[in-house]
Amino acid sequence: MIYIVLIPLLLACFIPALSKLKHKIHTGIFVFFIPFFIFLYFIRFIGDGFSPIRQSYQWIPSLHINFDFYLDGLSLLFALLISGIGALVVLYSIYYLDKTERLGQFYVYLLMFMSAMLGIVLSDNVFVLYSFWELTSISSFLLIGYWHFNERSRYGALKSLLITIFGGLSMFGGFILLYVITGTASIQSMIEQSDVILNSPYLPLILGFLLLGAFTKSAQFPFHIWLPDAMEAPTPVSAYLHSATMVKAGLFLVARFSPIFSNYEWFLIIVSIMGIVTLCWGSYMAVRQTDLKAILAFSTISQLGMIMAMLGFGTQVAVYAAVFHILNHATFKGSLFMVAGIIDHETGTRDIRKLGGLLTLMPMTATLALFGTFSMAGIPLPFLNGFYSKELFFGSSLDLSEGVGSTAQMLAQSIPYLAVLGSIFTFVYSLYFFFGVFTGNKQLDKLPKKPHEAPFGMLTAPLVLVLGVILIGIFPNAVNGTFLAHAAEAVYGNEVITDVYFWHGFDSRAFQMSLIVVGVGAILVLTRKKWSGVYNFLPGKLSANKLYDVLLDKTDIYSNKVTGFYMTGSLRLYMAIILGTTFIVTYAFMIITGGFTIRFDDLAPVTAIEIAVAIVMTVAAIATIFARRNLSAILLLGVVGYGISILFVIYRAPDLALTQLIIETVTVVLFLLCFYHLPAMRERGETAGTKTVNTIISVGFGSMLTLIGISAHSTDWFGTISEYFIKTSHSLGGGDNIVNVILVDMRGLDTLFEITVLGIAALAIFSLINLKNNKGAK
């Protein structure tokens, strides 16, 4: 599976070269086959006899970070959505994006995102999952800001990045705590130790961290504000990321860890409340919008809230309904986003106030929108898949009071009413979308383009998704036992057997709730203009977006004040802060840990030669302070370096002495060349206070290094690494000269980068020497 996860990322490297042929062959044609073949790879696992598959590949085994992949029913469902809808989105983009666009960048970002999402749903290692999680945030940032010349695109990209990265860091904290408690980075192993986690004093902290990551990613209230602004992305991005895949990553996280927390009452309470509030608020706000993609954005928020609420309910029916609606939502919402893109592409606007009467001009598009909106509304028709999962949602909301605590009992009483309320507004915005665009009077004079039906190629992708809506609606049990039941079992933790039927009789309370939704919703649709004034009071001037903007502005203002306090342009101040902070923190740490240890045993005898060399080095170092010329200061520093070489010789380290001599010689030469072009040294008139601070920092930092050296010799916190070098220099490095093995093999990368840095510095100095003064140069 590692090849399946990384292939999109690897093949993305060739897209820039292929994009050079875009005027002959659209780049999307090459890209289409990547998700298509991945979809074919995963579809072969569908069937009644499916069982989970594990695969592991070493990455950083010393830190217990490996590519551990786990394919069960839940990850299979998401993998099919990621690859299947990914293929349709690429197909749609071939007709949506003109060849003059930066297609190379677009498809690189898209494939990067595809790899990241596959990595999330297949990873069993929490640290690998987190790595892919953040890659989705970065790639979605690039996709949302694809039209970077548009200010709203840049704003939406930054907002999504800040909010989702904030949640991702929180989630990472939860992963670290889980790793510390269980001693494993495997999610499945953590599930096996659920009792240990539930009995941990860190349980509330873990739950809070994980849910914060899930809520921000899946646009739950009040973190939903990034999703509407992300609609500035091209429509293929919205159809892929913001309806079918990325926003469901948060749902996947909650579903994946549900077997651990399902017996924890506060998990059920928090997730249920957050989901049902998001459902109601998202559906209510969708009716207020005038931009087609904004309507769909808030409808996505409401649908994600509904799925999150069902995961919070935690019952067998609710869990099955949740995974069923994940599939259903991907089909009808993906098709509706594409329909919105077609309308924008063919009319030049997404403003519903300028649209109307397009049914006769765009009959195929209208037909696709009809099935998508009616399925999203949950209208009770046997060929609409959305009704089935919506009715299961109602049914699951009625059975919450069984086997729960007193706190959850009070919540359970209100859930069915809130479910109906949110679904009523879902019905309203669904019909508002369809009838507002395709019925009523034509307003051709307000449209930038003369509307006409889209080419069949652009209609193909939404047509496939609408066929999915219809076929799942007619044959719901065809997808039940084959892979939906397996997905529900992975979340619920036990076998889930649920046969789906359209008709349960008039006595069914869930069906009665559906009838209430249709009846009340129809009245609100017909009277929408009369009651729409309620939006002046709720939300009115209250807005989470305003709070976000204020927090961002204030953070920027106060950050500038803080950085302006010390970023004065004074190199002396910067060095004083760095060195002063270093020795204060080091001294404090040594005091706390008892690091001030001085021992004089096991020392080599000191002879007169060593004392003489040390005196010369000390005198040279002090003399650099009083040097008045560049050349004198450099040569005095050279004396210190060559003195160290002599000490290496005395202590029988000729290799180190030779290395020190070479480095010191090259450094002195480079300094001489550099200082030749710099102004002559001059005496600086500094105040007594400045000189005192300089003296304190110099003496303090020098004393710190001296004490660290003495303490390193005097303490034995760790075993010496020299024994390891002695034992392994021949077997690992193939050499008997231990120093050479250390430099070349044991710390070969360190040596390589030291040489690289020195080479870069040499090239820089060479460039300065050969730089000719241009006339008029300042």
N, C-alpha and C positions, 0 to 999 in steps of 0.2 A: 504493500500500500504506500510505501514511502515514494515510489515512483509516481503513483497517481497524484499524490499531494504536491510533489515538487515539479512534475512535468510542466504545468502551466507557467511556473516561475522560471524554469530553465528555457522553455521555448520563447518566453517573452524577450529574451536576449536577442532573438533573431528578428523580432517584429520591426525594429527601426530599419533594418536592411530591406525587409519585404515591403515596408511602406513606401519605399522609393518607386515601387511599381504601381502605386495606387491609381494613377491616371489611366492605367491599362486594366488592372485588376484591383477591385476594392480590397483593401487589407483585411476586412472582416471575413472575406471568403476563406482566407488561410486560417484565420483564428477560429472559425465556426467548428472545424473538425476536432479541435482540442476538447472542448466540453462535450461534444457529441460522443466521442469515443470513451470519454470518462463515464458518461451516462450509460453507455452499453456495457462497460465493465461492471457497474454496480447493479444494473437491472437483472443480471443473471443470478443475483442472490435472492431475488423475490421468490417466495414459495412457502408452503406450509412447513417444510422440513428445515427451515433456516435455523442455524445455531451460531452464537457469537464466535468471532474469529479474532485471535490475538497475534500480533507481530511486533517484534522488537529489534531495533537497530541501535548500536552503541553511538553515543554522541560525546557526552562528558560523564563517563561512568564514575569517576572519582567524586562527583557531586550528585550522583544518582539522577542525572539528567540524560535520558535516552529518548530516542524516537520510539515510544511505546504506543502502538496503534491498537484500537479496540473497535471492531465493527459489530454492533448489535442492532436491534431493531430501530432504536432512536437515531443512531448515527447514520444508519442506512436511509431512513426517511429524509434526513437533512442532506445527505450526500446526493440523493436523487434530485432533490429540489435545486441544490446548488449547480449541479451539472446540467440537468434537464432544462431548467429555466434559463441557465446561463447560455446554453446553445440557442434557445429561442431569442434571447435578448441580443445576442451577436447577429443572428439572422435579421432581426428587426433593425439593428443599427446600420446594416448595409444600405438600407433604403432611407434611413432617417438622417444619417450623417453624410454630408456632401464630401466629395473627394478632395475639396480644398481645405478641409479641416485637418488638424494635426492628428491624423489617424494613428500614427506610430505611438505617440504618447498615450492616446486614449486606450488602445488595446493593451499596452504594457501595464497600465494601471489596472485595467479590468482583469487581466490574467494574474497580476499580483494579488488582487483581492480574492480571486477564485481559489488560489493556492492557500491563502490565509484562512478562508472559511472552511475548506476541506480539512486543513490542519486542526482547526478548533473542534470540529465535530468528531474527528477520528482520534484525537490525542487522548491517551490515558494518563500521561504524565502532566501534572498541573503546571509545571514550569514551561514545558513545551507549549501547552495550551495557552499560557499567558503570552508567550512570544508571538504566536499566531494571532492572538486576540489584539495585541497592539499593532500588528501588521495590518489588520483590517481597519483600524482607526487611521493609520497613515495613508493607506491606499484609498479609503473613502474620502479623506481630506483632499487628496489629489484629484479624485473623480468629481467631487462636488465643486472644486475650484477649477475645473477643466477650462471653462470660459473665464479665465482670470482677468480679462479686460473688463468684465462686469463687476462693479463694486459689490452688488448683492451676492454674487457667487463667492467672492473672497470672504465676505462677512459670514455667509452660511458655512463655508468650509472651516473657518477659524472657530466658529461656535461649536460645530460638531466635534472638532478635534479637542477643544478644551474640556467639554463636558464628558466625552467618552474616555479620554485619557485620564481625567480625574477619577472616573469610576473604575477604570482599569487598574490604576495604582492601588485603589482601595481593595479591589479583588485580589491583587497580588499579596497584600498584607494578610488577607484571609488564607491564601494558599500557604504562606510561610507558617502561620500558626497551625494549620492542619498538618503540615509536614513535621513541625516540632512535636506535636501531640502524638501523632501516629507513627512517626519514624519512617514514613514511606511517602513517595511522591506519586504513587499510583492511585487513581481515583477508585478503581475497583477494590484495591486493598483498603482504602479508607472506608468504603461502604461496608466491608467486612468488619471494620472496627468502629462501627457507628455507636456502639455502647460507650466506648472510650471517649468519643467526641461529645456525646450527649451528657456525659458526666463530668466533662471538663469545666473548670471555672471560667475558661475563655470562650465558652459557647456563645454567649450574647455578642461578644466582639467579633467572633468568626462569622456569625450569621449576618451581622450588620455590614461587615466588609464585603461579603459575597453578594448580598442583595443590593448593595449600593452599586456594585459593578454591573449586575444584571439590569437594574432599573434604569441606569443611565444609557446603557446600550440599547435597550428595548423601548426607550422613549416613554417611560412611565411618568405619571404626574409626580412632582413638578419638573422633572428633567426632560419633558417632552418638547421643550421649546426649540431644540436644535433641529427637529425633523421637518417642520414646515419651511424653515429657511434652507434646508438641504434640497428643497425642490428646485432651486436655481440650477441644479445639475441638469445635463441632458436627459431627456426622457428615458433612454435605455438604462441609465444609471439609476433613476428613480424606480423603474420597474424591477430592477435586479436587486439593488441594495436595500431600498427603503420600502419594499413591499414583500419580498420573498425570502431574503437571506439575512443581511447584516442585522436588521432590527430584530430578527428572531434569534440572534446569538444569545441575547439575554434570556430569552425563553428556554433555549437549550441549556444554559448554565443552571437555571432553576430546576429544569427537568432532570438533568444529570445528577444533581446533588439531592434531589427529593428523597431517594431511598435512605439517606442519612438523617434528614431533618423531618421526615413525614410524621414521626411520633412526637415532635416538639411542637407544643400548642402555639407558641408565639410565631413559629414559621408559618403555620396555616393562617393565623390572624393577620400578620403583616402582609403576606403575599395576597391574601384575599381582599383586604381593604385597599391596598394599592391598586390591584387590578380592577376592582369594581369602580373605584373613584376615577381611574383613568378611562374606563369605558364610558362612564356618564359624561365626564368633562370633554373628552375627545369628540363624542357624537354630538354633544350640545354645541361645541364650537365649530363643527364642520358646517352646520347650516348657515353660519354667519359669513362664510367665505364667499368670495366672488371669483377667485382664480381656480380653474379646474383642478390643477395639481395641488393647490392648498386644500381644497375640499377632500381630495384623496389622501392628502397627508394627515389631516385630522381624522379621517375615517380609518386610516391605518393605525393611528394612536388608539382609537377606540377598540378596534379589533384586537390589537395586541393586549390591551387591558382585559378584554374578555378572556383571552387565552391564559393570561397570567392569573386571573381570578380562578379559573378552573384548575390550574395547577395548585393554587392555594387551597381549594376545596379538598383535594387529596383523595376523594373517593374513587372507586373503580370506574364508575360511569363518567365522573368529571375528568379523570386522567385520559380516558379513551376519547372523550369529546374534545379535549385540548389538542391531542395529536391529530385527530380527524380535522379539526378546524385549521390547524397549521397547514395541512394539505389543501383544504378548500380555499383558505384565504389566499394562498399562493396562486391558485388558478384564477379566481375571479378578480383579485386585486391586480395581479400582473397584467391581465388583459385590459383592465380599465385604465391603468397607467399608459399602456400602449395606445389605447383609444384616445386618451387625452393628448398624447403626442401627435397622433394623426390629425386631430382637430386643429391643433396649433400649427402643424406643418401645412395643412391645406387651407386654413383660413387666415393665418397670421396672427391669431390672438387666442388667449386662454381665458379671457374675461367673459364670464357667463352672462353679464349684462349686455354684451354686444352680440351674443349668439342667440339662436332660436330658429326654428323651422328648418333645420338641416336634415330632417328625415327623408324628404324627397330628393335632396341633393346628394346625400351620403347614405344611401339605404343599407349598404353592407356594414358600414361603421356603426350605424344606429342599431342594427340587429345584434352585433357583438356587444354593444353597450347595454342593450336590453337584458340579455342573459346575465351579464356581469353585475349590473346594478340590482336586478331582482334577486339574484342569488345572495348578494351582499345584504340586501334588506331582509332576507329570511322569509320571503313570501312562500306560503305553503303550496308549492307545486312539485310534483314527483320527479321533475327533470332538473331541479336546481339543487346542487349539493349543499349550498349554504344553509338551506332550511334544516337539513338533517342535524348538522352539528349545532345549529342554534337551538333546536328543540331539545337536544341532549344537554345543552347548557342550562336551559330552563329546568329540565328534570333534575339535574345535579344540584341546582340551587335550592331545590325543595327538600333535599335529603341531608342537609348539613347538621341538623340537630342531633343526629344519632352518634353516640360515643364520643362527644366532645365535652370540654370543661365548661364551667359556668360563664367565663368571659366569652368564649366562642359561641355559647348558646345565645347570648344577647345579640351578637353579630349575625348569627344564622337567621334570626327572625326578620332582619331588615334586608338581607341579601336578595331574596326573590323580588321585592319591590324595586330595588335599585337595578336589578337585571332587566326588569320590564321597562323602567324609565330610560335606561341607556339604549335599549333595543328600539324604543319608540323613536328616538332621535336618529338612530341608525336607519330606520325606515324612511324618515323624513329626508335626510341628506341623500339617500340613495335615489329616491324619486326626484328630488330637487335637481340632482345631477343630470338624470336622463331627460326629464321633461323640460328642464331649463335650456337644454342644448338642442334637442331634436324636435320639439313641438313649439307651438306659438307662432308669432309673426316673424317673418324673415327680416333681418336688419342688414341687408347686403351693403348698404351705404356706409356702415360702421366698420366693415371688415377690411383689413389691409389687402386681402387677396380675394379673388372670386372663388368661392368654395366649389370643390368637385370631389368625387370619390377618389380615395387613395389607390395607388397601384396595388395589384394583387400581392406582390412581394411583401409590401409593408403590412398587408392584412393577414399574411400567413401565420405569423407568430401569435397574435391575439386569437386567431381562429382556432389554432391548436389548443390554446388554453381554454377557450370557450367550449370546445369539444370535450375537454376534460371536465368542465363544469357539468355538462349534460350527461356524459357517460357515467361519472361517479354518482350523479343524481339518480340515474336509471338503475345502475348496478352497484349500489353502495357496498354490498357484501363481497364484491369482487376484489376490493382493495382492503377488506377487513382482515381476513385470515392470512392473506399473503404477506402483508408487511405492517399494516396499522396496528394489529393486535400485538405483534412483536415489539413495536415501538412503545405501546402502552405498558407492556409487561416490563420493559427496561426502566420505565419511570415508576410504576406502581410497586415493583419488586416482587409481584406474584403474577400468576396467570390471570389474564383478562379475557373473558368470553363475553362478547357483546354483539348480538345480531341487530342490525339496523333495519328498521321498518319505517315506511312512510306513514302508514295509518295506524293509530293506536286507539281510535274511537273518540267520540265527543267527551267521554268521561275523563280523558287524559288531561290532567291539570297543566302539563306542559303545552298541549295543543291549545288549551283555553288561553294560556298566556300569549301564545302566538296570535290568536284571534284578537286579543286586546291590543296587541302591538299594531296589527294591521288596521283595526278600527280607529283607534285613537290617532295613529300615525297618519291615516288618510285625512282625518279632520284637520290635523295640524298642517298637512301639505296644502290643503285647499285654502286655509286661512293664514298662511305663513306671513303675508304682508301685514296682517292685522296685529299679530303678536310679536313680530320681530323687534319691536321697540324695547323688549325686555333686555336686549343686549346692551342698551344704554345704561342699565343698572347692574347687570351681571354679564361680563366682568367690569363693564364701565371703564373707569380709569385704572383699575387694578390690572396689572399685567406682569407675568413672570419675565417677559422679555425686557420690560423696563428695569426690573430689578437686576437682571443680568447685565444690561448696559451700564447701569449705575455702578455695580460692583466692578465691572471691567474698567470704567473710567477712573473710579477712585483708586483702584489698585495701581493703575498707570501713574496717576498723580503722586500718590504717596511713594511709589517705587522710585520715581524721579527725584523726589525730595531726599529719600534715603541715600540713593546712589550719588546724588549731587553733593551730599555732605562730605563724602570721602573721595569722590572722583574729581579731583581738582586739577589734574594734569601734572601734579608734582611727583616725579619719580621717587624722590626722597621719601615722601609721605607713603607711597605705595610699598616701598621696601620696608619702611618702619612698621607698617601695619602687618605685613606678611611675617617679617622676622619676629616682631614683638608677640604676635599671636602664637606663632610656632613655639617659642620658648616658654610662654606662659602656660599653654596647654600641656606641653611636655613636662614642665616642672610639676604641674598639678597632678598629672597622671603618675609621675614617679613617686610623689608624696603619698598618693592614695594607695598605690600598689607596693609600697616599700621598695622602690627601685634604687634608693640611695644606699648602695652596698659597696663597700670598699674592702678588697682582700688583696694581700701582697704575696700570697703563696703561689708556688708554681710559676715564678717569673724568671726570665733569663737574666744573667748578671749584666750589669751596666758597666761598660768600660769607659776610659777617658776619651776614646775616639767617638763614641756615640754621644757623649756629653758635648764634645766640641762641635760635632755636626748639628746637634740640637740648638746650641748657642748661636751658631751662624744662621740657622733657619729663623730663630726668634728675632735676632737683630735685623735680618733682611725683611721680615714681615713688619716689624715696627717701623723700619726705615721707609717703607712704602707710604706710610701716613704723611711723612714729612717731605716726600719727593716733590720737586717743583716742575719736573719735566716728564713728558710721556715716556721717553726712552728710559729714563732712570727707574720709573715705577715698574715698567715691564721687565727690565732686567733683574730688579730686586725680587719680583715675583718668581722669575725663572730660577733664582738662587734657591727659593723655598722648594720648588718642584724638583730640582736636581738633588737637593739635600735628601728628599724622600727616596730618590733612586739610590743614593749612597747607603741609606739605612736598609733598603731591600737587599743590597749586596752583603752588608754586614750580617744580616739575619738569614743569609743563604737562600735568597729567593731571586736567582739571576733572571728567571723569566719575567717576573714582575718588574725587576729593575730595568730590563731592556724595554719592556712595554712602556714604563713610566718615562724613560729617556726619550723614546720616539714621540710619545704624546706631548711631552713637555716641549720638545724641540719644535714640533709642528705648531703647537699652540703659541709659543713665543714668536715664531715667525709670522703667524697669521695676525697676532696682536700688533706686531711692529708694522705690518703692511696696512692694517686698518687704522691704527693711530697716526700713521703718516698723513692721512687725509683728514684727520680731525683737528679741531682748533687746539692750540697749546693750552696746557693746564694753567689755571689761574687761581689765586687765592680767593676764597669766597668769604664775604663778610657776614658771618652768622652770629646770631645772638648767643648769649651765654646759655639761655634755656635750650636752644636747639643743640648746642654742643653737648649739654648735659644729657639730653635724650639720646643723642647719637652714641655717647659713651656708654650709657646704661644698656642700650640695645646691643652694642658690639660686645661688651663684656659679658652680658647675659647670654647671648647666643653662643659665644666662644666657650663659656663655662658649661653651657648645656651640652655641647658636643663632647667636651672633655669628660663630663660626668657620664654621658651615655657610653663612651668608650670604656671607662673604668667599670661601670655597672655591667656592661655586656660581658666583661671578663670575670666579674666577681659573682654574678648570679648564675644559677643553673636551672632556670625555669624549663628550658628545653634541652634535649640531648643535642650534642654537637653534630653538625651535618658532615664534619670531616670524616667520620667513620663510614658514612654512606659512600662518600667519594672514594675512599680507599678500597672498599669492598667491590664497588661496581664500575670503577673506571676502566678496567680491562674488559669485563663482560659486556658492558653497555657501550662503551666508547671505543673499545678495541685498541687502547693505548696504555702504556705503562707510565707515561709522564702525566701525573694527575693534574697538574696545572693546565697543561695543554688540553686535556680532555674536558676539564671544567670550562675553559674558554670557548672551545670549539663545539662541544657536544652538550654538556650539562646546561650551559647558559649560552648556547649558540645564537639564539634569537636576540638575546641582550647584546651580545658582541656585534652581531650583524647590524642592529639598529644604532649602536654606538658609532660604528664605521659609517653608517648612512648619514647620521647627523653631522659627523665630522666632514664627510664629503660634501654635503649641502653647504656647510659653512665655508668650505674651501672654494666652492663654485661661486658663492656670494661674494667672497673677498676678491676672487679673480674678476668678477663682473665689475666690482667697484674700481679695481685698479685700471681696467680697460675702458672705463666710462669716460667719454670725452665731454668736455664742457661745450655745450652749444651756445651760440651767441645769444645774448639776451637772457640766458638762464639765470634764475635767481637762486 
